């Protein structure tokens, strides 16, 4: 073997070892992302290291499973993994993520945002759970009643493209998706809000987005319609029927006359009866006074309501009412509607 051949072999071996070492060093000690994106991750009971590594990769929390696995096995840490809900972020290195689930740094507080809650109600709830204050939430989400815009970082707007559909001055009403979340004690208000927006972003699929565009609508309009539907009826079947009726009204220029929008304008959370004097309020949320959609969403709609807003059941009805037993009556004209009101509501 000549000296030149030995040098070439040695060089190749060195390059391979160096490249391999650098690959694992990057995967273990370096963060793959410049932006900090909060994400909840669940380690199931009995989940093995390989399963966890693959799930972390699938959820784009880490970019490559193998450096992560090497770290766990070389430190003998794979035996110490603890099940639970974890709050991770995209700026964490593989080592930091591994150490988090090894040390059992489980998210501390479980919260559940209910379908149909508005920002005001969410703020009261988060304050009661000692997550943040109502005032702090409004600083981030904006205040729809006082025309105060949200105060989100530019990174958040860049991450969630669907926020660009929303008028700049409009608050984040409707965008805080109702779901169960796990919050660490030191999580700031913007991160809490980001979790909820992120969940909404996941729920609106690429197919749903394409279908919205085909209808010459945008996500802001869909969320606004979905928020009204959320307050009107309970079942997906009824929601899709009501969606068809409300879009029918918009198409012919008939006011929506949705009671929930008037109650929102009056900040009457929990009320369900609208008196004639209520309908005279001068508010962009008063759909008795102004045609078309209100100024923005009136609550956080659930997935069924969003689906209903995108995919209404085609019908030729223009009126509806809910009977005392919860069933919904549909009518084609005002005369039929008034007969139904007299029959079921008086």
Secondary structure, DSSP 8 states (H G I E B T S, - for coil): --HHHHHHHHHHHHHHHHHHHHHHHHHHHS-S-SS--EEEEEE-TT--HHHHHHHHHHTTSSS-HHHHHHHHHHTT-GGG---EEEEEETT--HHHHHHHHHHT----EEEE--TT--HHHHHHHHHHTTS--HHHHHHHH-BGGGTB-----HHHHHH-GGGGGS-TTS--TT-S---EEEE-TT--HHHHHHHHHHHHHHHS-HHHHHHHHHTT--HHHHHHHHHHHHHH-SSHHHHHHHHHHHHHHHHHT-----HHHHHHHTT-TT-----GGGGG---TT-TTTS-SS-SS-SS---HHHHHHHHS-------EEEE-TTS-EEEESSHHHHHHHHHHHT-
